[in-house]
Amino acid sequence: MFTKPVEITGNDRVVDFINSVDKEKQKDDQMAAFYNSDAYKRNLANNECEKGKNECLKYVLGNCYKNAVPLSDEYKNACSDELNKKCCGHLPDDLVMYFKEGIKKGTCGDRCKKVFEAVCKEMEQKYADPKMDPKNYKPEELVFKMDPEMQKRMDVVSQDMELDDISGLIKNTVKSTAESEINRAKEERRQDKALEHELSSNMSMTSESAINAELERRGYNKRRIFQPNLMQGIMIGNVDRAESLMQENYAYHALDDYGLVSENNDAMYAAFVESVEEMTWLIFEETLLNKKSRDLDEVRRLANEYAMGRR
């Protein structure tokens, strides 16, 4: 026995189409109602508030670090984004949790604790009304944006926390360290040239063995355990990757304040720039973020790790 096929008329197709449109509209209406509900917008406001705290902390700390780097303004303006990324690259993604844990453990520096509290206060004030009474806000109005107005508010926080003074102290410390290394290297080259001139002028230095004997007498050939200071360790590690640093980084005029000028993007020049930036981070971390200073053993360990390329 055969069942007669059901004929679908043009009217049936129109009705099915209208029903499907109605169902889609109902879904859209339900989603719109959900996104405009107080519960959703209150939850969104809470999440965006936490996101804002994180972004603002990165902005404030990034600027503080960048201002502390003792390199030329021309270089820092050209590489502003890279310097901010370098600072944030040393920090965890969730800065709010990082600082909460540090405050709880007592390892967070007092100034940094105040910065954290000030940033959180700004964000809580911004989102206080949406959290309390979200019906007056559209969801898109609650999404956090680091716009010029917010940047101005964070700049005020930085001023209130006297972060420019902190940056200045760090900058002077690192610059003094860098200048000492430059002067040390210049003095070593001067002494080497003086020794070379003296030996070449000595008529008794007629063979390699005679030269070696004289160098040994002066203590040049004695084996010593070399313990680099922190800046030296960082520089040694960066020299090994100087070529890649030269290709990655713009370093023109970065060291003008030190009397070092590179007409071309020189590899050793780029390595020194990178070393200054890394040294700045370490002093920045110790001065602003941490409550406890590094002891001598930790400094030596860090210097050796940098020199061996382990950091």
C-alpha beads as a LAMMPS data file, in Angstrom:
LAMMPS data file: protein, C-alpha beads

311 atoms
310 bonds

1 atom types
1 bond types

-500.0 500.0 xlo xhi
-500.0 500.0 ylo yhi
-500.0 500.0 zlo zhi

Masses

1 110.0

Atoms # bond

1 1 1 0.000 0.000 0.000
2 1 1 1.446 3.341 -0.994
3 1 1 1.082 6.578 0.976
4 1 1 0.093 9.500 -1.096
5 1 1 2.869 12.186 -1.069
6 1 1 2.019 15.325 0.837
7 1 1 1.939 18.261 -1.432
8 1 1 3.622 21.423 -0.142
9 1 1 1.990 24.452 -1.535
10 1 1 3.413 27.927 -1.950
11 1 1 1.395 29.050 1.058
12 1 1 2.956 26.316 3.218
13 1 1 6.438 27.473 2.277
14 1 1 5.578 31.050 3.178
15 1 1 4.161 29.954 6.545
16 1 1 7.293 27.884 7.309
17 1 1 9.502 30.812 6.370
18 1 1 7.509 33.184 8.601
19 1 1 7.689 30.691 11.484
20 1 1 11.469 30.357 11.122
21 1 1 11.847 34.139 11.042
22 1 1 9.682 34.406 14.155
23 1 1 11.825 31.813 15.938
24 1 1 15.031 33.650 15.046
25 1 1 13.486 36.914 16.188
26 1 1 12.468 35.294 19.463
27 1 1 16.048 34.080 19.935
28 1 1 17.402 37.545 19.132
29 1 1 14.902 39.114 21.528
30 1 1 15.880 36.661 24.252
31 1 1 19.597 37.376 23.737
32 1 1 18.953 41.125 23.694
33 1 1 16.946 40.801 26.899
34 1 1 19.778 38.801 28.472
35 1 1 22.485 41.302 27.450
36 1 1 20.349 44.170 28.738
37 1 1 19.485 42.475 32.006
38 1 1 20.786 43.996 35.231
39 1 1 22.463 40.712 36.173
40 1 1 24.487 40.558 32.940
41 1 1 25.484 44.232 33.009
42 1 1 26.437 44.081 36.671
43 1 1 28.645 41.061 35.986
44 1 1 30.126 42.817 32.949
45 1 1 30.861 45.917 35.040
46 1 1 32.671 43.789 37.645
47 1 1 34.784 42.046 34.994
48 1 1 35.626 45.259 33.151
49 1 1 36.539 46.929 36.436
50 1 1 39.134 44.206 37.094
51 1 1 40.344 44.424 33.504
52 1 1 40.690 48.189 33.903
53 1 1 42.751 47.810 37.056
54 1 1 45.127 45.508 35.201
55 1 1 45.472 47.777 32.172
56 1 1 45.941 50.895 34.287
57 1 1 48.622 49.247 36.421
58 1 1 50.494 48.283 33.251
59 1 1 50.196 51.843 31.975
60 1 1 51.429 53.419 35.227
61 1 1 54.294 50.967 35.778
62 1 1 55.272 51.019 32.096
63 1 1 55.587 54.799 32.105
64 1 1 57.509 54.772 35.381
65 1 1 59.980 52.254 33.962
66 1 1 60.319 54.083 30.639
67 1 1 61.021 57.377 32.417
68 1 1 63.667 55.631 34.525
69 1 1 65.645 54.286 31.561
70 1 1 68.762 56.513 31.256
71 1 1 68.806 56.707 27.470
72 1 1 68.183 59.655 25.151
73 1 1 64.687 61.115 24.785
74 1 1 64.950 60.632 21.017
75 1 1 65.456 56.907 21.487
76 1 1 62.740 56.553 24.155
77 1 1 60.211 58.424 22.027
78 1 1 60.990 56.232 19.027
79 1 1 60.846 53.020 21.083
80 1 1 58.112 53.970 23.551
81 1 1 55.903 50.954 22.823
82 1 1 58.845 48.544 22.941
83 1 1 59.953 49.864 26.329
84 1 1 56.443 49.502 27.745
85 1 1 56.276 45.949 26.395
86 1 1 59.664 45.188 27.938
87 1 1 58.426 46.287 31.350
88 1 1 55.137 44.376 31.046
89 1 1 57.029 41.335 29.738
90 1 1 58.695 41.012 33.141
91 1 1 55.317 41.146 34.900
92 1 1 52.556 38.512 35.125
93 1 1 49.412 38.948 33.027
94 1 1 47.196 39.246 36.103
95 1 1 48.767 42.183 37.925
96 1 1 45.836 42.558 40.307
97 1 1 46.345 39.054 41.666
98 1 1 50.118 39.571 41.681
99 1 1 49.868 42.645 43.892
100 1 1 47.198 41.156 46.130
101 1 1 49.460 38.172 46.772
102 1 1 52.474 40.425 47.329
103 1 1 50.577 42.578 49.828
104 1 1 49.281 39.472 51.599
105 1 1 52.788 37.972 51.852
106 1 1 54.355 41.293 52.802
107 1 1 56.749 41.280 49.832
108 1 1 55.222 44.256 48.006
109 1 1 57.025 47.587 48.395
110 1 1 55.177 50.296 50.328
111 1 1 55.121 52.755 47.418
112 1 1 53.916 50.088 45.014
113 1 1 51.168 49.107 47.454
114 1 1 49.962 52.713 47.458
115 1 1 50.044 52.817 43.650
116 1 1 47.997 49.623 43.510
117 1 1 45.453 50.976 45.992
118 1 1 45.175 54.302 44.127
119 1 1 44.590 52.603 40.769
120 1 1 42.005 50.259 42.286
121 1 1 40.226 53.219 43.902
122 1 1 39.999 55.011 40.544
123 1 1 38.504 51.941 38.888
124 1 1 36.061 51.275 41.702
125 1 1 34.855 54.873 41.486
126 1 1 34.476 54.617 37.708
127 1 1 32.348 51.476 37.964
128 1 1 30.557 52.200 41.242
129 1 1 27.325 53.428 39.648
130 1 1 27.127 50.728 36.921
131 1 1 27.589 48.056 39.581
132 1 1 24.952 49.598 41.813
133 1 1 22.391 50.572 39.170
134 1 1 23.261 49.027 35.778
135 1 1 19.904 49.648 34.101
136 1 1 20.986 53.132 32.977
137 1 1 23.927 51.760 30.951
138 1 1 24.262 49.973 27.651
139 1 1 26.631 46.956 27.674
140 1 1 29.020 48.637 25.227
141 1 1 29.308 51.623 27.576
142 1 1 30.690 49.344 30.286
143 1 1 33.613 47.998 28.244
144 1 1 36.878 49.412 29.607
145 1 1 38.967 51.532 27.238
146 1 1 42.380 53.018 27.954
147 1 1 41.430 56.245 26.218
148 1 1 43.176 59.646 26.574
149 1 1 40.874 60.608 29.444
150 1 1 41.795 57.478 31.412
151 1 1 45.475 58.036 30.640
152 1 1 45.179 61.531 32.132
153 1 1 43.626 60.085 35.272
154 1 1 46.467 57.577 35.567
155 1 1 49.020 60.343 35.012
156 1 1 47.474 62.141 37.999
157 1 1 47.838 58.952 40.052
158 1 1 51.520 58.789 39.061
159 1 1 52.010 62.413 40.086
160 1 1 50.244 61.902 43.417
161 1 1 52.435 58.861 44.109
162 1 1 55.562 60.891 43.149
163 1 1 56.595 58.241 40.626
164 1 1 58.590 60.807 38.650
165 1 1 60.887 61.111 41.667
166 1 1 61.247 57.322 41.825
167 1 1 62.044 57.213 38.101
168 1 1 64.633 59.956 38.586
169 1 1 66.377 58.083 41.405
170 1 1 66.491 54.862 39.390
171 1 1 67.680 56.715 36.302
172 1 1 70.575 58.324 38.185
173 1 1 71.571 55.009 39.775
174 1 1 71.625 53.126 36.481
175 1 1 73.341 55.945 34.608
176 1 1 76.080 56.100 37.237
177 1 1 76.561 52.322 36.930
178 1 1 76.672 52.491 33.132
179 1 1 79.147 55.381 33.190
180 1 1 81.377 53.429 35.570
181 1 1 81.439 50.511 33.120
182 1 1 82.237 52.823 30.218
183 1 1 85.069 54.449 32.177
184 1 1 86.355 51.045 33.306
185 1 1 86.432 49.783 29.720
186 1 1 88.189 52.969 28.553
187 1 1 90.793 52.617 31.306
188 1 1 91.421 48.979 30.415
189 1 1 91.941 49.928 26.766
190 1 1 94.274 52.747 27.813
191 1 1 96.327 50.405 29.976
192 1 1 96.470 47.748 27.247
193 1 1 97.691 50.295 24.700
194 1 1 100.243 51.643 27.160
195 1 1 101.532 48.121 27.843
196 1 1 101.657 47.317 24.137
197 1 1 103.621 50.495 23.472
198 1 1 106.000 49.800 26.366
199 1 1 106.717 46.229 25.265
200 1 1 107.163 47.203 21.620
201 1 1 109.657 49.895 22.686
202 1 1 111.632 47.494 24.910
203 1 1 114.585 46.228 22.902
204 1 1 114.894 43.137 25.119
205 1 1 111.428 41.900 24.044
206 1 1 112.771 40.036 21.023
207 1 1 110.687 36.853 21.235
208 1 1 107.225 35.640 22.186
209 1 1 108.669 33.784 25.185
210 1 1 110.279 36.979 26.445
211 1 1 106.991 38.841 26.134
212 1 1 105.132 36.035 27.932
213 1 1 107.706 36.013 30.718
214 1 1 107.289 39.767 31.198
215 1 1 103.492 39.477 31.197
216 1 1 103.693 36.667 33.745
217 1 1 105.997 38.742 35.924
218 1 1 103.341 41.477 35.927
219 1 1 100.603 38.991 36.785
220 1 1 98.784 39.084 33.432
221 1 1 98.909 35.347 32.825
222 1 1 97.711 34.263 36.259
223 1 1 94.486 32.340 36.312
224 1 1 91.759 34.127 38.237
225 1 1 88.133 33.391 38.992
226 1 1 86.259 36.254 37.411
227 1 1 83.165 37.388 39.281
228 1 1 81.341 39.964 37.173
229 1 1 79.326 42.686 38.792
230 1 1 75.677 42.833 37.769
231 1 1 76.125 45.277 34.880
232 1 1 79.105 43.302 33.576
233 1 1 77.143 40.044 33.734
234 1 1 74.260 41.536 31.773
235 1 1 76.655 43.011 29.210
236 1 1 78.551 39.719 28.756
237 1 1 75.292 37.910 28.064
238 1 1 74.141 40.550 25.587
239 1 1 77.466 40.609 23.721
240 1 1 76.878 36.959 22.800
241 1 1 73.626 37.947 21.052
242 1 1 74.717 41.384 19.880
243 1 1 74.065 40.677 16.209
244 1 1 70.433 39.706 16.807
245 1 1 69.935 42.720 19.064
246 1 1 71.252 44.981 16.330
247 1 1 68.693 43.557 13.893
248 1 1 65.791 43.715 16.367
249 1 1 66.312 47.133 17.909
250 1 1 66.588 50.717 16.780
251 1 1 69.440 52.198 18.801
252 1 1 70.376 55.447 17.051
253 1 1 71.530 58.161 19.460
254 1 1 70.405 56.136 22.490
255 1 1 73.748 56.703 24.240
256 1 1 74.342 60.321 23.244
257 1 1 74.302 61.379 26.906
258 1 1 77.265 59.064 27.524
259 1 1 79.297 60.537 24.698
260 1 1 78.883 57.342 22.653
261 1 1 77.643 57.926 19.128
262 1 1 76.852 55.259 16.564
263 1 1 76.564 56.417 12.967
264 1 1 75.313 52.951 12.062
265 1 1 73.342 50.485 14.132
266 1 1 76.442 48.905 15.660
267 1 1 76.093 45.479 17.321
268 1 1 78.074 46.319 20.464
269 1 1 76.239 49.616 20.742
270 1 1 72.904 47.752 20.623
271 1 1 74.171 45.287 23.256
272 1 1 75.030 48.141 25.617
273 1 1 71.612 49.752 25.074
274 1 1 69.914 46.446 25.891
275 1 1 72.091 46.088 28.993
276 1 1 71.122 49.544 30.249
277 1 1 67.440 48.699 29.789
278 1 1 67.787 45.384 31.627
279 1 1 69.773 46.952 34.465
280 1 1 67.046 49.593 34.752
281 1 1 64.423 46.877 35.118
282 1 1 66.348 45.172 37.933
283 1 1 66.754 48.420 39.874
284 1 1 63.121 49.350 39.101
285 1 1 61.958 45.983 40.416
286 1 1 64.024 46.282 43.574
287 1 1 63.180 49.935 44.234
288 1 1 59.467 50.024 43.486
289 1 1 58.012 46.518 43.375
290 1 1 59.844 44.670 46.134
291 1 1 60.078 45.370 49.820
292 1 1 63.435 43.634 50.322
293 1 1 66.722 44.537 48.617
294 1 1 68.882 41.844 47.031
295 1 1 71.792 40.674 49.136
296 1 1 75.305 40.237 47.741
297 1 1 74.911 36.493 47.110
298 1 1 71.744 37.052 45.068
299 1 1 73.388 39.844 43.059
300 1 1 76.341 37.591 42.247
301 1 1 74.029 34.739 41.281
302 1 1 72.082 37.048 38.975
303 1 1 75.289 38.392 37.403
304 1 1 76.532 34.868 36.677
305 1 1 73.170 33.791 35.239
306 1 1 73.134 36.775 32.892
307 1 1 76.745 36.156 31.858
308 1 1 75.966 32.512 31.038
309 1 1 72.845 33.476 29.071
310 1 1 70.417 31.842 31.474
311 1 1 68.167 34.883 31.775

Bonds

1 1 1 2
2 1 2 3
3 1 3 4
4 1 4 5
5 1 5 6
6 1 6 7
7 1 7 8
8 1 8 9
9 1 9 10
10 1 10 11
11 1 11 12
12 1 12 13
13 1 13 14
14 1 14 15
15 1 15 16
16 1 16 17
17 1 17 18
18 1 18 19
19 1 19 20
20 1 20 21
21 1 21 22
22 1 22 23
23 1 23 24
24 1 24 25
25 1 25 26
26 1 26 27
27 1 27 28
28 1 28 29
29 1 29 30
30 1 30 31
31 1 31 32
32 1 32 33
33 1 33 34
34 1 34 35
35 1 35 36
36 1 36 37
37 1 37 38
38 1 38 39
39 1 39 40
40 1 40 41
41 1 41 42
42 1 42 43
43 1 43 44
44 1 44 45
45 1 45 46
46 1 46 47
47 1 47 48
48 1 48 49
49 1 49 50
50 1 50 51
51 1 51 52
52 1 52 53
53 1 53 54
54 1 54 55
55 1 55 56
56 1 56 57
57 1 57 58
58 1 58 59
59 1 59 60
60 1 60 61
61 1 61 62
62 1 62 63
63 1 63 64
64 1 64 65
65 1 65 66
66 1 66 67
67 1 67 68
68 1 68 69
69 1 69 70
70 1 70 71
71 1 71 72
72 1 72 73
73 1 73 74
74 1 74 75
75 1 75 76
76 1 76 77
77 1 77 78
78 1 78 79
79 1 79 80
80 1 80 81
81 1 81 82
82 1 82 83
83 1 83 84
84 1 84 85
85 1 85 86
86 1 86 87
87 1 87 88
88 1 88 89
89 1 89 90
90 1 90 91
91 1 91 92
92 1 92 93
93 1 93 94
94 1 94 95
95 1 95 96
96 1 96 97
97 1 97 98
98 1 98 99
99 1 99 100
100 1 100 101
101 1 101 102
102 1 102 103
103 1 103 104
104 1 104 105
105 1 105 106
106 1 106 107
107 1 107 108
108 1 108 109
109 1 109 110
110 1 110 111
111 1 111 112
112 1 112 113
113 1 113 114
114 1 114 115
115 1 115 116
116 1 116 117
117 1 117 118
118 1 118 119
119 1 119 120
120 1 120 121
121 1 121 122
122 1 122 123
123 1 123 124
124 1 124 125
125 1 125 126
126 1 126 127
127 1 127 128
128 1 128 129
129 1 129 130
130 1 130 131
131 1 131 132
132 1 132 133
133 1 133 134
134 1 134 135
135 1 135 136
136 1 136 137
137 1 137 138
138 1 138 139
139 1 139 140
140 1 140 141
141 1 141 142
142 1 142 143
143 1 143 144
144 1 144 145
145 1 145 146
146 1 146 147
147 1 147 148
148 1 148 149
149 1 149 150
150 1 150 151
151 1 151 152
152 1 152 153
153 1 153 154
154 1 154 155
155 1 155 156
156 1 156 157
157 1 157 158
158 1 158 159
159 1 159 160
160 1 160 161
161 1 161 162
162 1 162 163
163 1 163 164
164 1 164 165
165 1 165 166
166 1 166 167
167 1 167 168
168 1 168 169
169 1 169 170
170 1 170 171
171 1 171 172
172 1 172 173
173 1 173 174
174 1 174 175
175 1 175 176
176 1 176 177
177 1 177 178
178 1 178 179
179 1 179 180
180 1 180 181
181 1 181 182
182 1 182 183
183 1 183 184
184 1 184 185
185 1 185 186
186 1 186 187
187 1 187 188
188 1 188 189
189 1 189 190
190 1 190 191
191 1 191 192
192 1 192 193
193 1 193 194
194 1 194 195
195 1 195 196
196 1 196 197
197 1 197 198
198 1 198 199
199 1 199 200
200 1 200 201
201 1 201 202
202 1 202 203
203 1 203 204
204 1 204 205
205 1 205 206
206 1 206 207
207 1 207 208
208 1 208 209
209 1 209 210
210 1 210 211
211 1 211 212
212 1 212 213
213 1 213 214
214 1 214 215
215 1 215 216
216 1 216 217
217 1 217 218
218 1 218 219
219 1 219 220
220 1 220 221
221 1 221 222
222 1 222 223
223 1 223 224
224 1 224 225
225 1 225 226
226 1 226 227
227 1 227 228
228 1 228 229
229 1 229 230
230 1 230 231
231 1 231 232
232 1 232 233
233 1 233 234
234 1 234 235
235 1 235 236
236 1 236 237
237 1 237 238
238 1 238 239
239 1 239 240
240 1 240 241
241 1 241 242
242 1 242 243
243 1 243 244
244 1 244 245
245 1 245 246
246 1 246 247
247 1 247 248
248 1 248 249
249 1 249 250
250 1 250 251
251 1 251 252
252 1 252 253
253 1 253 254
254 1 254 255
255 1 255 256
256 1 256 257
257 1 257 258
258 1 258 259
259 1 259 260
260 1 260 261
261 1 261 262
262 1 262 263
263 1 263 264
264 1 264 265
265 1 265 266
266 1 266 267
267 1 267 268
268 1 268 269
269 1 269 270
270 1 270 271
271 1 271 272
272 1 272 273
273 1 273 274
274 1 274 275
275 1 275 276
276 1 276 277
277 1 277 278
278 1 278 279
279 1 279 280
280 1 280 281
281 1 281 282
282 1 282 283
283 1 283 284
284 1 284 285
285 1 285 286
286 1 286 287
287 1 287 288
288 1 288 289
289 1 289 290
290 1 290 291
291 1 291 292
292 1 292 293
293 1 293 294
294 1 294 295
295 1 295 296
296 1 296 297
297 1 297 298
298 1 298 299
299 1 299 300
300 1 300 301
301 1 301 302
302 1 302 303
303 1 303 304
304 1 304 305
305 1 305 306
306 1 306 307
307 1 307 308
308 1 308 309
309 1 309 310
310 1 310 311
